[in-house]
Amino acid sequence: MSLSQILEQMRSRRKTMTVYAPDPIDDLDLAFEARNVSIRYEPLPPGDQEGFIVVSDEDGYIGSVGLGAVSELISPDCGRGLESRHRNAAFQCLLELLDDTVFRALEKRQLLAASREIEDRAWRVGRGELHTGFQDLSAMKAQKPVYEQLGERGDLSVHVYGRPDWMPDSMRDVWFYPVESEEIGHFWFVVYDGGGDDLNACALLAEETAPDEFEGFWTYDPAVVADIRRYVSQTYGPAKYS
């Protein structure tokens, strides 16, 4: 199953996000503009309470999180490191509540924020495989410090794919695959296999639909994660050359 087919398969999954807050949140509709997410607003009495978000699907309640979690999607901090003390736990919880939901009009900075959560999980676990494609290898210039950290972390092996517009210096336990492929050029993905634990498996997959505008999803479903990892590895990466 190709990357396009995996993305198409996920488009049928729909969720509802209900925002409880004293006032509407600026830029919230823009940040969560999505084909498969319905956004509702329920006013709260004025006061000191921050508000919260409830996520549900056709089967009912999934979970809730404080309203502050959305700030990372609206104005993500993509420059933070991998150390756990920098993690936004509420944002990670929101990602888990909205997993398997296809979003459109995602910007690169929003993809970087979601990507960093996956990279952070791989770094914390310190084993398994991380597969990353940022379309062009030159995109690794800004991410080099992060991937040097990942390559030096425990038994984690890192595989990076992209069109060969630049070739980075070698890094410990980081393998680069220069690929002349229209598919690689159109898709952004970060896939972590969980290091032998399905509870840690996670992935992001997005297709560029206009310049610097993407449609895609993140998932914690180990079967979907395995499908993406298997396809990328067998088509472009280590399994192809083994």
Buried (B, 14 or more C-beta within 10 A) or exposed (E): EEBEEBBEEBEEBBBBBBBBBEEEBEEBEEBBEBEBBEBEBEEBEEEEEEBBBBBBBEEEEBEBBBBBBBBBBBEBBBEBBBEEEEBBEBBBBBBBBBBBBBBBBBBBBBBBBBBBBBBBBBBBBEBBBBBBBBBBBBBBEEBEEBBBBBBEBBEBBBBBBBBEEEEBEEBEBBBBBBBEBEBBBBBBBBBBBBBEEEEBBBBBBBBBEEEEEBBBBBBBBBEBBBBBBBBBBEBBBBEEEE
